[in-house]
Amino acid sequence: MGADRVSAGSRVTVRGQVRNASGKVRVAIQRRVGSRWVRIARITTSRDGSFKLTMRPSATVRLRAQWSGQTRSGRAVLRTSPAIKVRVR
């Protein structure tokens, strides 16, 4: 996931990829609200683990992606991306 500076209400596409996942998996996109992370979307990846979400933020927002599941080898994991900040003018 990469950061951007955008105008309020303009479209922003958040992209990422879950590596070592087996097939299509569900990813939670989370937004920072105060000291907590709140899920704003749950999306299914493509077979290669890539995902994207288009949104129209009205204010600056911090986002991250989180995935829990099994790797191709069968090991249970919880993975969280580094947070990004989308700055809204």
MIFI-920588 format. One record per residue (C-alpha): z, y, x; residue number from 1; residue in three letters. Coordinates in steps of 0.25 Angstrom, whole numbers, plus 5000, padded with zeros to 4 digits. Example, Ala and Ser with C-alpha at 12.3 -4.5 7.8 and 13.67 -1.06 7.14 Angstrom:
BEGIN
- pz,py,px,num,residuo
- 5031,4982,5049,1,ALA
- 5029,4996,5055,2,SER
END
This chain:
BEGIN
- pz,py,px,num,residuo
- 5000,5000,5000,1,MET
- 4996,5014,5005,2,GLY
- 5001,5028,5002,3,ALA
- 4994,5039,4996,4,ASP
- 4995,5054,4991,5,ARG
- 4989,5056,4977,6,VAL
- 4988,5066,4966,7,SER
- 4997,5063,4954,8,ALA
- 4991,5054,4944,9,GLY
- 4980,5049,4953,10,SER
- 4977,5035,4955,11,ARG
- 4983,5027,4967,12,VAL
- 4980,5013,4970,13,THR
- 4991,5005,4977,14,VAL
- 4986,4993,4985,15,ARG
- 4992,4982,4993,16,GLY
- 4992,4967,4996,17,GLN
- 5002,4956,4995,18,VAL
- 4999,4947,5008,19,ARG
- 5003,4932,5008,20,ASN
- 5003,4931,4993,21,ALA
- 4997,4919,4987,22,SER
- 4986,4924,4977,23,GLY
- 4988,4935,4967,24,LYS
- 5003,4940,4966,25,VAL
- 5010,4951,4958,26,ARG
- 5014,4964,4966,27,VAL
- 5024,4974,4961,28,ALA
- 5021,4989,4964,29,ILE
- 5034,4996,4964,30,GLN
- 5038,5011,4964,31,ARG
- 5050,5017,4970,32,ARG
- 5059,5024,4960,33,VAL
- 5071,5030,4966,34,GLY
- 5077,5019,4975,35,SER
- 5071,5008,4967,36,ARG
- 5057,5001,4967,37,TRP
- 5051,4999,4953,38,VAL
- 5039,4991,4949,39,ARG
- 5028,4999,4943,40,ILE
- 5017,4988,4943,41,ALA
- 5015,4973,4946,42,ARG
- 5001,4969,4950,43,ILE
- 4994,4956,4954,44,THR
- 4987,4955,4967,45,THR
- 4973,4950,4970,46,SER
- 4972,4936,4977,47,ARG
- 4973,4943,4990,48,ASP
- 4986,4950,4987,49,GLY
- 4980,4964,4985,50,SER
- 4984,4973,4974,51,PHE
- 4982,4987,4969,52,LYS
- 4988,4996,4959,53,LEU
- 4983,5009,4954,54,THR
- 4993,5020,4949,55,MET
- 4993,5035,4946,56,ARG
- 5007,5040,4952,57,PRO
- 5012,5053,4946,58,SER
- 5022,5055,4957,59,ALA
- 5024,5050,4972,60,THR
- 5028,5035,4972,61,VAL
- 5033,5025,4981,62,ARG
- 5026,5011,4979,63,LEU
- 5027,4997,4985,64,ARG
- 5022,4983,4981,65,ALA
- 5031,4971,4980,66,GLN
- 5027,4956,4979,67,TRP
- 5036,4944,4978,68,SER
- 5030,4930,4978,69,GLY
- 5026,4919,4987,70,GLN
- 5017,4919,5000,71,THR
- 5006,4910,5002,72,ARG
- 5016,4901,5009,73,SER
- 5025,4901,4997,74,GLY
- 5036,4909,5003,75,ARG
- 5043,4919,4993,76,ALA
- 5042,4933,4997,77,VAL
- 5045,4948,4992,78,LEU
- 5036,4958,4998,79,ARG
- 5036,4973,4996,80,THR
- 5026,4983,5002,81,SER
- 5031,4996,5009,82,PRO
- 5032,5007,4999,83,ALA
- 5021,5018,4999,84,ILE
- 5022,5032,4993,85,LYS
- 5011,5037,4985,86,VAL
- 5012,5052,4985,87,ARG
- 5008,5060,4973,88,VAL
- 5005,5075,4974,89,ARG
END
